[in-house]
Amino acid sequence: MVPAPAAVEPDRPEEAAAASRTRSRSWRALTRGRGLVGLVLLGLVVLAGLLAPVLSPWDPLQQVPGANLLRPGGDHLLGTDQVNRDVWSRTLHGIRADLVVLAVGVPLGALAGSLLALLGTLSGVVDVAVQRLFDLLLSFPTLVFAIALTAVIGPGTWTVVTVIAVLETPVFGRVLRSAVLTVTAQPYVEASVAMGAPRRWVLRRHVLPNARDPLAVQLALSLSLAVFVEGAMSFLGIGVRPPAPSLGSLISDGIGYAESNVAYVVAPLVVVVVVVLGLQLVAQALGRAARGVR
């Protein structure tokens, strides 16, 4: 008779303590030093986007009579654009558009990639098929894929979301697969499997907790990359449809009028820099915590 698998017994105290220490390191990394700076920067941008209707009295699509390319000052904190719209309001609402793209596109890619990576654990044949799919998706240059998809379904916010989700799917899939291979090769996992522990239990108990930190780091990095993807697509006119504002479209439109109102292009550019910097700081902090570096 095969003995009951010890691996499915409740967590041993030392394992629970190790998991607690890992969570504690990640939390400390985000509440001090570069992690805290990154969170503060991101928090300010997110707050500005969410409170856009409160922070600006102007509708982002409203054309103000006689207010063509005004310089910053007076009733228009950042001046106006070439069709008399308030740049401050459009920048704030552009942040909101980017937040929607980031909050939907990257998590969708993370979910799809993780599910496909876990699907590959079922058998070697499935794993090979999944990896070839990842290779195919990674072989497409970002903008070429974006232009091709736009030609099929047309430009718009959900086109940007789809592009980001598809491009991030193999990235997260590879990260999780790497964690699966690393953890399942450990002696204690092999012992659990040998004693009859179910595959689902091994994944939930050993693999996923160890994959949490690399996935969190990749999430921050992917969010920063998604900012560039949205900006590039809107800059090229294949992203968020005008007249709806987005940071990329504002930069694209503002370049041609920088001499008349430099804030038109500088304001959204500064927001992009702040968002990417904040995400990079968070990613670095989480990465150092995962490696046990203070």
C-alpha positions in Angstrom: 0.0 0.0 0.0 1.3 3.5 -0.9 1.4 5.7 2.2 -0.6 8.9 2.2 1.4 11.7 0.7 3.0 13.8 3.3 3.2 16.7 0.8 -0.5 17.3 1.1 -0.4 17.8 4.8 -0.9 21.3 6.2 2.0 23.7 5.8 5.0 23.1 8.0 5.9 26.0 10.3 9.2 26.6 8.6 7.6 26.7 5.2 5.0 29.2 6.4 7.7 31.3 7.9 9.7 31.3 4.7 6.6 32.5 2.7 6.0 35.2 5.3 9.5 36.4 5.0 9.2 36.6 1.2 6.0 38.7 1.5 7.7 40.9 4.1 10.7 41.5 1.8 8.4 42.6 -1.0 6.4 44.8 1.2 9.5 46.5 2.7 10.8 47.0 -0.8 7.7 48.9 -1.8 7.5 51.1 1.3 11.1 52.4 1.4 13.7 53.8 -0.9 13.2 53.5 -4.7 10.1 51.4 -4.3 8.4 54.1 -2.3 9.4 56.8 -4.7 8.1 54.8 -7.6 4.7 54.2 -5.9 4.4 57.9 -5.0 5.0 58.9 -8.6 2.5 56.4 -9.9 0.0 57.3 -7.2 0.1 61.0 -8.2 -0.4 60.2 -11.9 -3.2 57.8 -11.2 -4.9 60.2 -8.8 -4.6 63.0 -11.4 -6.2 60.8 -14.0 -9.1 59.6 -11.8 -9.8 63.2 -10.6 -9.6 64.7 -14.1 -13.2 66.1 -14.1 -12.5 67.7 -10.7 -9.1 69.1 -11.4 -10.0 70.8 -14.6 -13.2 72.9 -15.2 -12.9 72.4 -19.0 -14.3 69.6 -21.0 -11.4 67.9 -23.0 -13.4 68.2 -26.2 -14.7 71.8 -25.6 -13.5 74.4 -28.1 -13.2 77.8 -26.4 -13.9 80.7 -28.8 -10.9 83.0 -29.4 -8.5 80.7 -27.4 -6.3 79.4 -30.2 -2.9 78.2 -29.1 -2.8 80.3 -25.9 0.3 80.1 -23.8 0.0 78.7 -20.2 -1.7 81.1 -17.8 -5.0 82.6 -16.8 -8.0 80.2 -17.2 -5.8 77.7 -19.1 -3.1 76.3 -16.9 -1.2 74.7 -19.8 -2.7 76.9 -22.6 -4.8 75.6 -25.4 -4.2 73.6 -28.6 -4.7 74.4 -32.3 -8.5 73.9 -32.1 -9.0 75.9 -28.9 -9.1 73.0 -26.4 -7.7 73.2 -23.0 -4.3 71.3 -22.8 -4.5 70.8 -19.0 -7.9 69.1 -19.3 -6.8 67.0 -22.3 -3.7 65.8 -20.6 -5.6 64.7 -17.5 -8.1 62.9 -19.6 -5.3 61.4 -21.7 -4.0 59.9 -18.5 -7.4 58.2 -17.9 -7.3 56.8 -21.4 -3.8 55.3 -20.8 -4.9 53.9 -17.5 -7.7 52.0 -19.1 -5.3 50.6 -21.7 -2.7 49.6 -19.1 -5.3 48.2 -16.6 -6.9 45.9 -19.2 -4.2 45.1 -21.7 -1.3 44.0 -19.5 -3.4 41.9 -17.0 -5.1 40.1 -20.0 -1.7 39.3 -21.4 -0.5 38.1 -18.0 -3.6 35.9 -17.6 -3.4 34.4 -21.0 0.4 33.7 -20.8 0.1 32.2 -17.4 -2.8 29.9 -18.4 -0.9 28.7 -21.5 2.2 28.1 -19.4 0.3 26.0 -16.9 -1.4 24.2 -19.8 2.1 23.2 -21.0 2.7 21.3 -17.8 0.1 18.7 -18.8 2.4 17.0 -21.3 5.6 17.4 -23.3 3.6 17.7 -26.6 1.4 20.5 -25.2 4.4 22.3 -23.8 6.2 22.2 -27.2 3.1 23.5 -29.0 2.7 26.3 -26.5 6.4 27.3 -26.8 6.2 27.4 -30.6 3.2 29.7 -30.2 5.2 31.9 -27.9 8.1 31.9 -30.4 5.6 33.0 -33.2 4.2 35.9 -31.2 7.6 37.1 -30.1 8.8 37.1 -33.7 6.5 39.9 -34.7 8.0 43.5 -34.3 5.7 45.4 -32.1 4.7 48.2 -34.5 4.5 45.9 -37.5 2.0 43.7 -35.6 0.1 46.8 -34.4 -0.2 48.2 -37.9 -1.3 44.8 -39.3 -3.9 44.4 -36.6 -5.2 47.9 -37.1 -5.6 47.2 -40.8 -7.9 44.3 -39.9 -10.0 45.7 -37.0 -9.4 49.4 -37.3 -7.8 51.9 -34.9 -9.2 52.5 -31.4 -8.6 52.0 -27.7 -9.5 48.3 -27.8 -7.1 47.7 -30.7 -4.3 49.1 -28.5 -5.5 46.8 -25.6 -5.5 43.8 -28.0 -2.0 44.5 -29.3 -0.6 44.9 -25.7 -2.4 41.7 -24.5 -1.1 39.6 -27.4 2.4 40.9 -27.2 2.6 40.4 -23.4 1.1 36.8 -23.5 4.4 35.0 -24.4 6.4 37.2 -22.0 4.4 36.2 -19.0 4.2 32.7 -20.2 7.9 32.3 -20.4 8.4 33.8 -17.0 5.9 31.4 -15.4 7.3 28.4 -17.3 10.8 29.2 -16.1 9.5 29.3 -12.5 7.8 26.0 -13.1 10.9 24.3 -14.4 13.0 25.7 -11.6 10.7 24.7 -8.8 9.7 21.3 -10.1 13.4 20.3 -10.3 13.8 20.8 -6.6 14.2 17.7 -4.4 11.4 18.5 -2.1 9.0 18.9 -5.1 10.2 15.6 -6.6 9.6 14.0 -3.2 6.1 15.3 -3.1 5.3 14.0 -6.5 6.9 10.6 -5.7 4.7 10.3 -2.6 1.6 10.9 -4.7 0.9 14.6 -4.3 -1.6 15.7 -7.0 -0.2 18.0 -9.8 -2.7 20.7 -9.0 -1.6 20.7 -5.3 2.1 20.9 -6.3 1.4 23.9 -8.6 -0.7 25.7 -5.9 1.6 24.9 -3.0 5.1 25.1 -4.5 5.1 26.6 -8.0 2.8 29.6 -7.9 4.2 31.0 -4.6 7.7 30.9 -6.1 6.5 32.5 -9.3 4.9 35.4 -7.6 8.0 37.6 -7.3 9.2 37.2 -10.9 5.7 37.8 -12.2 5.3 40.9 -10.1 8.6 42.3 -11.5 7.5 41.4 -15.0 4.2 43.1 -14.4 5.9 46.4 -13.6 8.2 46.1 -16.6 5.4 45.2 -18.9 3.3 48.2 -17.8 6.1 50.6 -18.6 6.5 49.0 -22.0 2.8 49.3 -22.6 3.0 53.0 -22.0 5.4 53.2 -25.0 3.3 50.9 -27.1 0.2 53.1 -26.6 2.2 56.2 -27.1 3.7 54.9 -30.4 0.4 53.7 -31.7 -1.4 57.0 -30.9 1.6 58.9 -32.2 1.2 57.1 -35.6 -2.6 57.6 -35.6 -3.5 54.0 -35.1 -4.3 54.1 -31.4 -7.0 56.0 -29.4 -9.2 57.7 -32.0 -9.3 61.5 -32.1 -10.8 63.7 -30.8 -10.5 61.6 -27.6 -7.2 62.5 -25.9 -4.4 60.1 -25.1 -0.8 60.9 -24.1 0.6 59.6 -27.4 -1.8 61.6 -29.6 -1.1 64.7 -27.5 2.6 64.4 -28.0 2.1 63.8 -31.8 -0.2 66.8 -32.2 1.8 69.1 -29.9 5.1 68.7 -31.7 3.9 70.8 -34.6 2.9 73.6 -32.4 5.7 73.6 -29.8 6.8 77.1 -30.8 3.3 78.5 -30.1 2.7 76.6 -26.9 5.6 74.4 -25.7 3.4 73.0 -22.8 1.2 71.4 -25.4 3.9 68.7 -26.1 5.9 68.9 -22.8 3.0 68.2 -20.5 2.1 64.7 -21.8 5.7 63.9 -22.4 6.5 64.6 -18.7 3.6 62.4 -17.6 4.9 59.5 -19.8 8.4 60.0 -18.3 7.1 60.0 -14.7 4.9 56.9 -15.3 7.8 54.9 -16.8 10.2 56.1 -14.2 7.8 55.1 -11.4 7.2 51.6 -12.9 10.9 51.1 -13.4 11.7 52.0 -9.8 9.0 49.6 -8.5 10.3 46.8 -10.8 13.9 47.4 -9.5 12.7 47.4 -5.9 10.8 44.1 -6.4 13.6 42.5 -8.2 16.1 43.4 -5.5 13.7 42.0 -2.9 13.3 38.8 -4.8 17.1 38.3 -4.9 17.3 39.2 -1.2 19.3 42.4 -1.9 18.6 45.4 0.3 
